[in-house]
Amino acid sequence: MNDVSGRSALIRATVVVVAAGGLRALTYRAVAAEAGVSHGLVRHHFGTRDQLIAEAMEYAIHASLRESNMLQARLTSEEFAAGIESLADREAEIQSFQYELLLESRRRPELRPLAELHYSSYREAIGRQLTRLGVSDTELTELIWFALDGIVFKQLVVPEDVSPALRLIRKLVSAQAA
């Protein structure tokens, strides 16, 4: 396993471990077992548990945004609106990891910058897409972000049909971009 693929495997394993058992389950041994390597490699690549957490959060944010349509250029308002969906359906582990970390940041202030990175990354991605569509409305950006954040969290806890809320979000985007 080379250094780059080794780090990536350990980061993905971190996401899986935390998604399944919370941050309390995050140990070098648990990550190593999930990645199929010796636990000494985890310490070698990351040094500290907090460095591992930080890199896993950055990975989770970027992976989630990449899988959504929030980073794609040249979308029509209909394509953007149609792509607004619950990320929890496709990426439950990544989303669960992020929410575990967000909740832990309430108890551990040193994790707060990661929570702020999470929120600013999604908010900025939504804002950039709306701007590409000719919509420069920070209140609409906030509304869409808060709604999607709530939908994803709810779908992780008690999944149900969220299509009425998503239809309304699509209508708002389409109406503003028209």
Summary of the structure (lengths in Angstrom):
residues: 178
radius of gyration: 17.6
end to end distance: 50.7
largest distance: 55.9
contacts: 543
relative contact order: 0.12
helix: 80%
strand: 0%
